[in-house]
Amino acid sequence: MIAGAAKIDIIPRGNVWMDGMIRGHKSTGIHDRIFARALVLGSDDSMEHACALISVEVCGIRGSDAHLMRESIARETGIPPEHIVIAATHTHSGPATIGFFNPVEDGYIGELHEKITEVTRDAARNTGPVAVGFASGAENTISHYRRLLAEDGHVVMNWEQYPAEKIIGPLGETDSEVGIVKFADAGNPGTARCLLFNHAGHPNVLSGDNYRISGDYPGYAAHLLENEYGCTALFLNGAQGTMDIDGLRDRDTEGVERTGSALAAAVAETACRIDLSQDLRIRTGHVRYTLPPRMITADELSWAEQVIAATGGAVRTMADGVGDDYKALLFKRLHEQENRDIPAEHTCIAIGDCALISFPGELFTEIGQRIKRESPFSYTYIIGLANGEIGYVPTAKAIGEGGYAVETREVCDNAEEIIVSHCLELLNRVYGT
């Protein structure tokens, strides 16, 4: 097997709108540098059957932009577009590349397109024989289950100021798994070429009160790991739709360092246990389909129109979450688009008995855990927010309970079963090859 890795600075030129929170103005500076990192894998020097994983320190990437980027990478490298995964780390302090609550920075997206193509081309040009290994560890201090059940039966998010004595407890469990795939020079296994790490979480330690660009805690973790191992450290987020940081603690620079250090320590501890092999081979698979959209009820539309009439369509800034003003505009837009289908796709990249499978959005963690549990591979890692962003995908159970992500989703009520079915079919197909 061959592998090559590279990274490139993607800091915007000048101040920009930021994604992830409802902010009142553009960025005011740089908290820490943000990067795109690329890993190219192949069985030999031919790129015809190679694949690429690109981690980008932004909140999300539109499917249309990801499509253009993959086509550009394919022209430059020869890697098939279906074998390319461009995944956002989901930092809530990156430039607005998808328009989560604020205007999209189209000029920046053009620059990002060029840089993602460049970094992947560099990785493809620097491939060499590698030994590979993988292992799973755990980190259970960063991500918390953010949907909490209140005494009166409604769902409280873990960032909300709510009396602790009136909280019954979380409505689910966290996914603490840290997945590691280590690539080292075949001739010198002590020299790492790339360290890929996967963990489900919401990188929003720096809340909507922050106006400086940052990779948040995954970026800090990657920085620490790159200093320790002297190689590219590539973070891929997981099924993080119900995971979040502690919403009421350390929402500042010290919090970024605390959580980033904890993630880096878990990765390093797990990496020490990896046995490397030069005999593993790569298999890939891809599937594309559509999901029905969410149907807005007559009552929801009536409520939305009343709210919009009262607010004039304005949306107030918030450090976390969204208000009724935002939800009303969303409901009206979804009602107007109720005849559209939502495109979805998965790319599966398998290395030996380890599979990485992409999803273009934010799966509820329970769905990711179900896919992992039912996968034929011994190690299965979800790559969330990859090759597009279709928003939250709740479980059927959560839809009956309500709450923030349920109310702001765009997909149909039975999206969970459709997605799981396609994921498992793809995993079994790749496993069988």
Buried (B, 14 or more C-beta within 10 A) or exposed (E): BBBBBBBBEBBBEEBBBBBBBBBEEBBEEEBBBBBBBBBBBBEEEEBEBBBBBBBBBBBBBBBEBBBBBBEBBBEBBEBBBBBBBBBBBBBBBBBBBBBBBBEBBEEBBEBBBEBBBBBBBBBBEBBEEBBBBBBBBEBEBBBBBBBBBBEEEEBBBBBBEBEEEEBEEBBBEBBBBBBBBBBBBBEEBEEBBBBBBBBBBBBBBBBBEBBBBBBBBBBBBBBBBBEBBEBBBBBBBBBBBBBBBBBEEBBBBEBBBBBBBBBBBBBBBBBEEBEBBEEBEBBBBBBEBEBBBBEBEEEBBEBBBEBBEEBEEEBEBBBBBBBBBBBBBBBBEBBEEEEEEBBBBBBBBBBBEBBBBBBBBBBBBBBBBBBBEEBBBEBBBBBBBBBBBBBBBBBEEBBEBBBBBBBBBBBBBEBBEBBBEBBBEBBBBBBEE
